[in-house]
Amino acid sequence: MYLMLWLHLSKLYGAFKATAILRLMSHTFILNFVTIQPPQKSQVI
């Protein structure tokens, strides 16, 4: 999956930017995944 996405991005932005974008995406995904989301109490106000 990442390889296909990287190839697509490298055609648009070039290899260096594609690598940077993928690293950024994986970091934000891991942070969102690891961070324990609090219960949805904010909607019950």
C-alpha positions, 0 to 999 in steps of 0.5 A, spaced: 500 500 500 505 504 501 509 503 495 503 504 491 502 511 494 509 513 494 510 511 487 504 516 486 506 521 490 513 521 487 510 522 480 507 528 483 512 531 487 518 527 486 522 522 490 524 526 496 517 530 497 514 523 497 518 520 502 517 526 507 510 526 506 509 518 507 513 519 513 509 525 516 503 521 514 505 515 518 507 519 524 500 522 524 497 516 523 501 512 529 500 518 534 492 518 532 492 510 533 496 510 540 493 516 543 487 514 547 481 518 545 477 520 551 470 518 551 465 522 547 463 527 553 464 533 549 458 532 545 453 531 551 454 538 553 
